[in-house]
């Protein structure tokens, strides 16, 4: 349902703002933008809750379908932009990545606000969803990011190696188990970076084998919860155990 996607986006923002994960230093630099986006999403969540509460058929109406897709686009946009900052390996690249993150956060906040206003009009004034989809009207910057899609297995592994080992040589015995861990992240860049970052200081193969079991059990198959679960304090505690 649309509310599940909006709620997942809300939890992701909240987790990024409070998490002790490797993302904390990044989100602290953009806390004002994240907070503004959180406020806009909170307003949209209330509208979506009311729409679903009044929808007695139980089937998603066109508006809900579109809001769900937009929420997914925003969540992936944030994941990719934060990951770009994390992977920037020199000052110039990091500054540019930081600027893109800030621009994207501000843009999606404006877009979410527009969607909230349109949703409110549809809900309270009985307007029909326009022929132009809310998703098609969504900012071109986020649509361009969305076209990138989820990472395939070899892309996940390459990102995992960079985040876990930086410029260090990869010991052979870590490759098989590392591939398994990366695969369990379901192609989500931010999930991969968080998990790899938590393993960065661990150089015993038994730690990685244990982590593989933890990730497999903790990273759910539910797409609405995958990202937020690895950003939780509980996950940090499991990985540190």
RANORGI-V220169 format. One record per pair of residues at least 6 apart in sequence whose ideal C-beta (glycine too) atoms are under 7 Angstrom apart, sorted by the first residue. I is the first residue (numbers start at 1). J is the second residue. D is the distance in whole Angstrom. If there is no record, write none. Layout:
BEGIN
I J D
I J D
END
This chain:
BEGIN
1 52 6
1 60 6
1 64 7
2 48 5
2 52 7
2 60 6
2 64 4
2 67 5
2 68 4
3 48 5
3 49 6
3 52 5
4 224 5
5 68 4
5 71 4
5 72 6
5 224 6
6 41 7
6 44 6
6 45 5
6 48 5
6 67 7
6 71 5
7 45 6
8 75 7
8 224 4
8 225 7
8 228 6
9 41 6
9 71 5
9 74 6
9 75 5
10 41 5
10 42 7
10 45 6
11 228 4
12 75 6
12 78 7
12 227 5
12 228 5
12 231 7
13 34 6
13 37 6
13 38 5
13 41 7
14 38 7
15 228 5
15 231 4
15 232 6
16 23 6
16 27 5
16 34 6
16 231 6
17 27 6
17 31 7
17 34 6
19 231 5
20 233 6
20 236 5
21 194 5
21 197 7
21 231 6
21 236 7
22 86 7
22 193 7
22 194 6
22 197 3
23 82 6
23 194 7
26 82 6
26 85 5
26 86 6
27 34 6
29 98 7
30 101 6
30 102 6
30 105 6
33 102 6
33 105 4
33 106 6
34 105 6
36 109 5
37 105 6
37 108 6
37 109 4
37 112 7
40 109 5
40 112 4
40 113 5
40 116 7
41 112 6
43 116 5
44 112 6
44 115 7
44 116 5
44 119 7
47 116 6
47 119 5
47 120 6
47 123 6
48 67 6
50 123 7
51 63 7
51 64 6
51 123 6
55 61 6
62 129 5
63 119 6
63 122 6
63 129 5
66 133 6
66 134 4
66 135 5
67 115 7
67 119 7
69 135 5
70 115 6
70 134 6
70 135 6
70 138 6
73 138 6
73 142 5
73 146 5
74 108 5
74 112 7
74 142 7
75 227 7
76 145 7
76 146 6
77 104 6
77 108 6
77 142 5
77 145 5
79 188 6
79 189 5
79 190 4
79 227 7
80 145 6
80 148 7
80 189 6
81 100 6
81 101 4
81 104 5
82 101 6
82 190 6
83 189 4
83 190 6
83 193 5
84 97 4
84 100 7
85 94 6
85 97 4
85 98 6
85 101 6
86 193 5
87 162 6
88 94 4
88 97 5
104 141 6
107 139 5
107 141 6
107 142 7
108 142 6
111 138 6
111 139 5
115 134 6
118 134 7
121 127 5
122 129 6
150 187 3
150 188 7
151 159 7
151 187 4
151 189 6
152 187 7
153 183 6
156 182 4
156 183 7
156 185 6
156 187 6
156 192 6
157 179 5
157 182 5
159 189 6
159 192 5
159 193 7
160 178 6
160 181 7
160 182 4
160 192 5
160 196 5
161 170 6
163 192 7
163 193 5
163 196 4
163 197 6
164 178 7
164 196 4
164 199 5
164 200 5
173 205 5
174 205 7
174 208 6
177 205 7
177 208 5
177 209 6
177 212 6
178 208 7
180 212 5
181 195 6
181 211 6
181 212 5
181 215 5
182 192 6
184 215 5
184 216 5
184 219 6
185 191 4
185 192 5
185 195 6
185 219 6
186 219 7
186 226 6
188 226 6
188 227 6
190 227 6
191 219 7
191 226 6
191 227 6
191 230 5
194 230 5
194 231 6
195 215 6
195 230 6
198 236 7
198 239 4
199 208 6
199 211 6
202 208 7
211 239 6
214 238 5
214 239 6
218 229 6
218 235 6
218 238 6
219 226 6
219 229 6
219 230 6
220 226 6
220 229 6
229 235 6
END
